[in-house]
Amino acid sequence: MTIMGCPAAGSYPPYYDTYFETIDFNKDIKKSLDEATEKFLQLTTHLDISQLQYAYAEGKWTVSQVLLHIADCELIFNYRICSILRDEKQSLPGFDENVYAEKSKSLNYSLEKIVDYFVAVRELTKTQLLTTPIEKMNQTGIANANIISVKALYYIIIAHQLHHLYVIKERYKIA
């Protein structure tokens, strides 16, 4: 069982505080990852093409773009974890999520491919988590000009996904 507790203040950008409100830091992080994975799979099981292409307002992302955004960000967060664990001293770049979302429209992912992509990235996360020594969880690096710890990144992966699933449920009215 791996209960790591809340990341220390200053080990992540403060804008993640609202994301962390959804996290039970007294729960095994592996279990939290598995539960989050199940929530993603439950949501995507019932989606049809019209729901994937739906945006709740002009200029907002489609459900497909939101789901790809979840997986894209998780992949980027995994790269950051890998880099920090290997003592990268360079500041890791940020990315423009809106450009990524816009470019994802041209990829024409089917629901099956979105789910496959998410599951593959989540397996990477789980493997990386299982191989990260507990004493390295508080190791920090610089990403997007902010100090960030390995532990914070693992929790951000979960919280970010839960945030967007909540948005899909509340704003897109898809449960």
NUDOGU-148294 format. One record per atom (N, C-alpha, C): residue in one letter; x, y, z. Coordinates in steps of 0.001 Angstrom, whole numbers, plus 500000, padded with zeros to 6 digits. Layout:
residues N
AXYZ/...
***
This chain:
residues 175
M500846498821500000/M500000500000500000/M500887501237500000/T500531502212499141/T501320503427499032/T500439504637499291/I500462505096500535/I499754506319500902/I500821507391501059/M500772508383500181/M501860509356500139/M501515510682500797/G500250510961501009/G499862512238501587/G499927513357500566/C499410514479500969/C499337515652500100/C500740516168499773/P500964516557498518/P502257517176498192/P502457518449499015/A503684518716499376/A504008519887500191/A503719521176499429/A503245522169500151/A503071523494499559/A504411523936498983/G504369524534497833/G505596524971497176/G506191523915496264/S505628522679496291/S506152521626495412/S505291521469494157/Y504412522429493941/Y503576522446492740/Y502984523847492601/P502573524215491404/P501958525540491229/P500627525624491981/P500349526749492617/P499143526886493437/P497829526681492689/Y497833526861491358/Y496567526683490626/Y496087525230490652/Y496903524302491096/Y496456522912491230/Y495710522662492547/D495705523640493443/D495002523463494718/D493540523079494512/T492862523730493579/T491449523400493355/T491300521985492792/Y492228521544491986/Y492200520171491475/Y492365519189492636/F493246519517493561/F493554518605494661/F492401518456495649/E491419519338495581/E490252519210496452/E489490517909496187/T489682517299495019/T488981516056494657/T489733514803495098/I490910514975495667/I491786513839495967/I491718513452497447/D491637512153497694/D491756511615499054/D493213511193499238/F493966512038499908/F495398511779500084/F495675510686501115/N494633510186501763/N494790509085502712/N494512507734502064/K494349507731500767/K494070506506500023/K495327506081499266/D495493504805499088/D496588504264498286/D496523504884496889/I497610505493496441/I497603506182495150/I497356505207493995/K497830503974494128/K497577502988493065/K496080502712492955/K495413502626494094/K493965502419494099/K493259503632493498/S493733504829493824/S493145506044493250/S493292506059491730/L494442505644491238/L494649505556489779/L493692504544489162/D493553503387489784/D492647502353489262/D491198502838489259/E490792503516490315/E489422504034490387/E489188505107489322/A490171505961489106/A490052506993488075/A489980506353486684/T490768505316486471/T490724504598485195/T489336504036484964/E488774503426485981/E487433502842485872/E486392503909485547/K486505505075486138/K485564506170485853/K485652506598484393/F486862506668483871/F487047507027482456/F486387505979481569/L486655504707481861/L486117503628481044/L484596503554481148/Q484053503789482338/Q482598503795482494/Q481964504896481658/L482558506073481671/L482018507184480888/L482059506872479394/T483177506365478925/T483349506181477484/T482579504984476939/T482159504055477797/T481429502867477359/T480139503224476628/H479488504301477036/H478159504620476516/H478141505772475507/L479284506278475122/L479315507412474208/L479043506981472768/D478334507833472047/D478153507593470605/D478829508736469846/I478840508668468548/I479571509634467720/I479042511056467903/S477729511202468064/S477186512554468234/S477642513148469565/Q477751512336470596/Q478248512827471884/Q479731513174471796/L480509512381471089/L481939512671470934/L482162513998470224/Q481285514327469292/Q481449515542468491/Q480775516760469115/Y480131516585470258/Y479369517647470905/Y480265518598471690/A480022519896471503/A480615520946472335/A479449521729472925/Y479490522030474208/Y478342522639474882/Y478155524121474547/A479160524743473943/A479043526143473539/A480036526413472411/E479773527465471689/E480671527888470613/E482063528146471178/G483078527594470536/G484457527804470963/G484927526855472055/K484041526007472557/K484425525014473565/K484825523726472857/W485628522932473552/W486096521676472974/W484949520681472860/T485114519759471915/T484189518632471829/T484548517623472920/V483647516709473198/V483929515647474175/V485167514867473735/S485276514594472456/S486453513897471931/S487731514660472259/Q487718515964472067/Q488901516774472377/Q489221516741473870/V488213516769474710/V488445516718476160/V489091515387476540/L488566514290475987/L489119512968476313/L490560512839475833/L490842513346474637/L492222513317474137/L493116514231474974/H492574515359475419/H493317516274476282/H493747515573477575/I492860514795478155/I493193514051479376/I494403513156479122/A494366512400478038/A495462511473477730/A496736512215477340/D496607513271476520/D497793514046476122/D498499514625477347/C497728515223478251/C498331515822479448/C498997514762480315/E498341513631480465/E498936512565481270/E500269512114480678/L500337512035479358/L501590511654478699/L502669512702478975/I502313513970478879/I503260515054479157/I503686515026480625/F502750514801481539/F503093514719482962/F504042513538483215/N503842512431482504/N504751511284482643/N506150511633482160/Y506237512372481067/Y507550512817480584/Y508234513677481647/R507459514543482275/R508027515402483316/R508513514569484501/I507734513577484902/I508152512688485992/I509461511998485625/C509519511433484440/C510726510740483975/C511935511682483996/S511745512881483488/S512838513855483434/S513323514245484822/I512385514499485733/I512760514885487094/I513486513745487796/L512997512523487619/L513646511370488252/L515066511149487732/R515342511642486545/R516676511493485964/R517506512762486132/D517069513606487066/D517797514813487456/D517990515819486325/E516990515931485468/E517045516951484415/E517139518322485068/K518098519112484638/K518296520449485214/K517664521537484346/Q517357521232483107/Q516710522200482223/Q515252522364482615/S514717523549482409/S513296523776482627/S512533523060481512/L511594522220481911/L510798521485480932/L509739522423480350/P509506522325479052/P508611523299478417/P507146523104478802/G506417524198478726/G504968524133478835/G504408523738477475/F503098523777477355/F502461523479476075/F501143524231476024/D500675524467474829/D499418525190474645/D498303524171474451/E497526523953475497/E496479522932475461/E495444523213474381/N495218524472474082/N494236524798473047/N494738524427471654/V496020524618471404/V496605524191470127/V496529522669470019/Y496879521975471096/Y496801520513471080/Y495373520056470791/A494399520680471443/A492994520288471245/A492561520559469808/E492945521707469285/E492576522044467900/E493198521047466923/K494454520717467132/K495139519765466234/K494560518362466371/S494036518025467541/S493480516675467730/S492234516457466888/K491527517540466522/K490320517397465688/K490655516741464349/S491810517062463799/S492177516530462482/S492612515069462536/L492801514542463738/L493253513155463863/L492109512155463700/N490878512624463849/N489693511777463648/N489764510460464418/Y490058510547465697/Y490106509351466543/Y488701508791466715/S488576507496466544/S487326506825466906/S487304506693468431/L486146506398468983/L486054506180470427/L487000505061470845/E487058504005470065/E487943502881470387/E489403503336470468/K489824504190469544/K491212504662469540/K491489505625470698/I490489506431471047/I490651507316472208/I490849506480473464/V490017505470473635/V490120504604474813/V491452503854474796/D491855503320473641/D493139502615473538/D494303503532473925/Y494263504764473435/Y495309505739473733/Y495351506027475235/F494190506299475818/F494120506569477252/F494657505383478057/V494205504181477738/V494615502989478491/V496133502780478376/A496691502994477194/A498138502837477016/A498911503843477868/V498446505086477859/V499114506109478666/V498953505800480158/R497763505342480568/R497537505021481975/R498423503850482404/E498631502884481540/E499534501773481871/E500955502284482059/L501358503240481235/L502667503870481406/L502751504527482787/T501701505265483158/T501666505922484465/T501815504905485587/K501045503824485505/K501083502812486561/K502453502145486636/T503057501863485488/T504379501244485483/T505411502196486062/Q505340503449485655/Q506293504430486171/Q506116504614487685/L504861504642488143/L504597504765489577/L505177503582490343/L504964502385489833/L505451501176490520/L506974501112490580/T507641501798489665/T509101501763489637/T509743503004490250/T508918503935490725/T509450505138491368/T509692504853492845/P510938504926493291/P511205504715494720/P510497505773495568/I509932505368496671/I509188506273497546/I510043507467497970/E511348507240498142/E512220508340498565/E512449509373497457/K512018509072496230/K512158510019495117/K510891510841494880/M509824510544495613/M508540511211495365/M508599512723495603/N509434513177496498/N509520514613496770/N510576515321495934/Q511225514581495037/Q512206515184494145/Q511504516187493241/T512137517337493032/T511521518392492238/T512342518727491001/G511652519327490079/G512255519865488873/G511494521121488502/I511803521643487334/I511130522841486836/I510385522463485557/A509073522740485560/A508253522505484373/A507391523732484146/N507432524242482932/N506646525432482589/N506954526577483564/A508232526684483920/A508754527744484801/A508245527640486246/N507778526460486651/N507293526242488017/N508002525057488651/I508280525166489943/I508795524016490687/I507670523002490803/I508021521733490584/I507015520673490699/I507690519388491154/S507014518656492037/S507578517391492537/S506971516210491793/V507660515117491871/V507180513862491293/V505838513496491921/K505753513575493241/K504502513238493930/K503357514108493427/A503591515410493312/A502547516309492833/A502100515914491431/L503026515556490583/L502663515174489213/L501786513924489188/Y502104512943490017/Y501237511754490060/Y499823512130490494/Y499713512980491498/Y498380513383491949/Y497690514301490941/I498452515116490245/I497879515967489199/I497266515108488100/I497922514018487750/I497376513116486720/I495961512686487103/I495783512273488342/I494469511810488802/I493486512980488883/A493902514059489532/A493011515195489747/A492598515855488434/H493523515950487499/H493231516549486196/H492169515734485468/Q492324514422485488/Q491330513563484842/Q489967513721485511/L489925513658486829/L488657513777487550/L487990515126487286/H488787516178487217/H488257517509486903/H487545517494485555/H488186516943484555/H487586516954483212/H486399516001483090/L486411514904483796/L485224514038483793/L484049514749484447/Y484323515528485476/Y483279516326486124/Y482723517361485135/V483615518008484397/V483185518995483397/V482305518325482336/I482684517146481879/I481868516426480891/I480486516142481457/K480432515744482703/K479146515428483335/K478292516685483522/E478887517748484040/E478130518947484394/E477827519861483211/R478795520102482365/R478588521067481277/R478117520411479984/Y478576519185479754/Y478182518484478531/Y476944517608478774/K476581517480480055/K475401516698480459/K475506515237480008/I476720514684480132/I476971513279479803/I477426512602481084/A476706511573481484/A477038510889482735/A477552509484482501/
***
